Amino acid sequence: MPTSRVLATPAAEATIDLLRDEHGPLMFHQSGGCCDGSSPMCFQKGEFRIGGNDVWLGQIYGCDFFMSTSQFEYWQHTQLTIDVTKGRGASFSLEIPLGVRFLIRSRLFTAEEAQDMAPVLNGEEYLEQV
């Protein structure tokens, strides 16, 4: 089984459950902008337009996870773990009214993991497959 590029903590999964119950299918995107723009943002599936400037990193807890291509250039050697913390971010992410915000924890892939990486897809390639 290939090494996952993105994971979720149990706390993030519990928050995803709450949001999915209220909003239906979800997706994540990390743009790489400044401030909260560099935090993972949760949207209703299809609410955020994906294109050629994005890459699909995989799924976390049944939700597609995308990142801007420019941000991926910096993060491609790390495994990302989506977590949640108390506090209010300043974004349009769905968890904000709950008084929490998603964040990323990262670690470098080991040499062994890097040999068996899960593939990434350009946003347009992803859209062609779904």
Secondary structure, DSSP 8 states (H G I E B T S, - for coil): --B-SEEE-HHHHHHHHHHHHHH-SEEEEE---SGGGGS-EEEETTSS---TTEEEEEEETTEEEEEEHHHHHHHTTEEEEEEEEES--SS--TTGGGTEEEEEEEEE--HHHHTTB---EEHHHHHHH-
